[in-house]
Structure formats: structure tokens, C-alpha cells
């Protein structure tokens, strides 16, 4: 059987074969609605930051190659918080400028000391970095915009933190106090506070960015837990 005959037979079989209907396009599946935020049973009142469960990070663009990240290891904060009225909340934070910690590996150069020195934070003269809220604007059931003022190197400028209340509890046998947690981010310009060394020329990334991104993860300990009174029998 020559090649021409084989091709003819194959063509005939293909013509006689039942046509396959294209599979119908799958119906778009409805996206499940986001679960509603459940109320959190924590008391309103005064809360104190738990440093052992707090991270205060900052990031700067370095040469356009990476977001260099460092942290502050010591801070205190006082919070007045009402989960049912976020706008009535307020917070004050004090960061120890000398507690700055980098990951710089060269033991011949104390990079921490350089950044806390006169050219940068000048921590000997200005040992505290403070943030004080002025107002809180709820942006969702558990999210808010904290409008405040940041003081660093003796200069005070407005700063906004976008924050989320992550939840909490009123207490349990291992922790007799209420506990709540937050995540927050914000941006500041270091040149506003007199730290302008190494800022890239306009249109370039050769240096360290003026913009400093601040990232905060924190927990607060609050009022002692009070067990609900047992209902009296009828």
C-alpha cells in the first residue's frame, strides 16, 4: 500500500469521525464574600506595649538594588483603646534611638554607632524618637488611619500610620490580662529631620532614599480579666 493510499484512508476516517463539540466554558465561580469581621471581646481601657512581642522596623531603598532593613530594639508605648469606638483611641510611643540595630557584619566598622552618631540620628543629643497620635480615623471594622506627629532630632513633623487591629482576648489562665495586637505602616522623609546625607540626586537611585518606610508589629497588655458573674438561678 503506497503512501498516497494510506493518506486517503486516514482522510476518509477523519471525515467520518463524529465531530467533537468544544467543551463549554466553565461558568465563573462566584467569589465568596469576605467573612465579616467578628467582634472582639476585649475591654476598653489603658494598654501597655509588650516589648517581647513587638518589632519596629524601617526600610530604605539602597541604590535601587534592595530595601535595606534595620530595627529598633527598645521602645515603650501607652495606648487608650476602645474596640467599639476606634476614633476614641490614642497612643504615645517612645523609641530609644540608641537601640538601633543593623545586620552589618563587618566587626571593624560599628555601623550601629555610625547611624546613631551625629550625622544621622545623633542619639547622644536626641535619645528619644517619639510619636503622639492626634486623631484616629476608622477606615474599616478593624482598620484605621492614625494621624499624629513624629519628633526626631528635635524636629516635629506630621506622620500618618495605617494600622490594623488584629484581635485580642480578655484573658486566660496563662495570662490574666487582656491582650491585643496591631500591625501598622507609615512613611517619613528623613530630610525633614535634618538627615540628608546620601540622598540620590533627582532622577537617580545612587544613594539611600529620602523616604523611610516604617513597619510595626506589636502587642499590648491591658486591664486584668474579670470573669463574668454567674447568673443567679430562678
N, C-alpha and C positions, 0 to 999 in steps of 0.2 A: 504494500500500500504506500503510494507515494505521498510526499508531504502535502501536496495540494488537496488530495482526497481527505487526509486527516484534518486539515483546516476546515474543509467544507462540512465535515461531520460535526466538528466542535461548534461551528457557527449555527448549524441546524439545531443542535441540542440546546444551545443558549437561547435561541428564538422560541423554542417550545417550553422552556422552563417557566414556571409561574413567576410573575414579577413580584418582587418583594416591596411591599409598601414601606415607605420610610417611617421609622418609629416616631410616634407622635412626641412632640416636645413635651418634656415633663412640666407639669404645672408648677409655677413658682410657689414654693412653700412659704406660708406666712411667717414672718419673723416674730418669734414670741415676744410679747411685751416685756420690757424690763420689770423685774419684780419690784413691787413698791417697797420703799424703804420702811422697815419695821421700826416702830417706836422703841427707844432705848430707855430702860428703867434705871436711870441714874438720878441722884438728887442734884438739884441746883445748889450752888454754893461756891466756896473757895477751894481751889485745887492748886497743888504744888507740883512742879515738874519733877519727874523721876529721871535723874541723870543716867542711871544704869540702863534705861530703855529709851535713850534719846540720841539721835545723830544730827549734827549740824554741819552740813557740807557746803562747800562753794566750788564753783567750776568757772574756769576762764578758757577762752579759746587761745591755744598756743600755736602760732604760725599757720593757723588753718588746718593743722595736722591732727590735733587731738583736743579734747576738753579736759584740761588738767584739773584734777580734783584734789582738794585738801579738806581739812576739817578743824573744828574747834572742839576740844575735849572737855572744857569746863563751862558751865552756864547755870543760871538759876532763872526760874520763871514763876510768876504768880498769875493765876487765872481765876476770874469770876465767870462762871459758866451756868447757863440755863438751857438744857436741851430743847425745851419747848419755846424758847424765845432767844434765838441766836443773836438778834440785834442788841439784846441787853448784856451780852458778854463783853469782857475786856481782858487784856493781857499785857503784862510788862515782862520783858526779857532782858537779862544782863549776861553778856558773854565776856569771859575772861580773854582779853586779846592775847595775853602771853601763852595761852593754851593752844595756839595754832600748831597743827601737826601736819607735816607733809610726808610723802613717801620717798623723799630724796635719799638715794643710797650711799652717796659719797661721804664717808666719815671725815674727810679732810675739809669739807665745807659744811658749815652748820646753816643749812638753808632755812630752818625754822627761825634761827636767830636773825638771819638776813631779812626775812619777811616781817618779823616783829620789830625790826630796827627802825631808825629814824626815817629812812627813805620810803618806808611802806606804812606799817601800822603805828609805828612809834609808841609801842606798848608801854615803855617806861614812863612816858609823859601822859599817855592816854590809856590807862589799863583796862577800861571798860568800853564795850560796844553795847549800846542799849537800843531796844525797840519798845515803843509805847503805842498801843492802839488808841486811835481817836474815835473810830466808829467801826461797826461791823454791819455789812450788808449781806443778808442771806441771798444766795443765788440758786438754791435748791433746798430739798428737805434736809440735807446734811452738808451742803457746801456753802461757802461764804467768802466774801472779799473783806479782808481786814485792812482798813485804811489807817496808817499810823505814821510815826516819824522815827527815823533811824539816826542815832548820834554816834559818830565815829571820828576820831582825831579832833574832837572839839567842835565838829560841824554837824548841824542837824538838818536833815532833808526829808521830804515826804517819801514814804515807801509803802507799797501795796503787797500784801501776801494773799495768794489764792489758797484757801485752806479747805480741807475736808475733815469732818468729824467721822472717824472710822467706827465708833461704837464704844461700848463700855459695859461695866456691870456694877451693881450696887455693893458687891462684896461676896465672899465665900469663906469657908473655914480656913483656907490658907492665906487669905488676905482680907482682914476685917474692914478695910476702907474701900470706898468706891474707886473705880479706875476707869479712865477714858483715854482715848488715843486719837491723834491727829496727824495728817500729812499736810505740808504747806510748801509752796514755792514762791519765789519772788526774784526780781532783778534790780540791781543797783548799778550806777555808774561810779566807778572808783575815782574818776577825775573830780566828781562833785565833792569829794572829801580830801582833795589835795594829794591823791596818789596817781600821778600821771606818767611815771617812768615806764617806758617801753610800749606805750600805746601806738599801734600801727599808724603810719601816715594814711591819709584818706585814699581809699581805693586799693589798699594793700592789706595783707594779713601778716606782714613781717613784724611780729612782736606779740604782745599779750593784750587781749581785748580789754577795752574800757568796760564793757558790760560784764558784770559778775552775776552768775546765776546762783541763787541760794536754795538749798533743798533741806527741808526739816522733816524728820520723823520723830515723834515724841509721844510719851505717855505721861499722864498726870494722876496723882493720888489725891483723893478727895475726902469728903466727910465720912466718918465712921458709918458702917452699915447698921441699920436698925431693923431687926426682924419685925415683920408686920404683926400687930397684935392679934391674938387668936380670937375669932368671933365667939361670942357667948352663945351657948345653947339656948334654945327657946323652951 
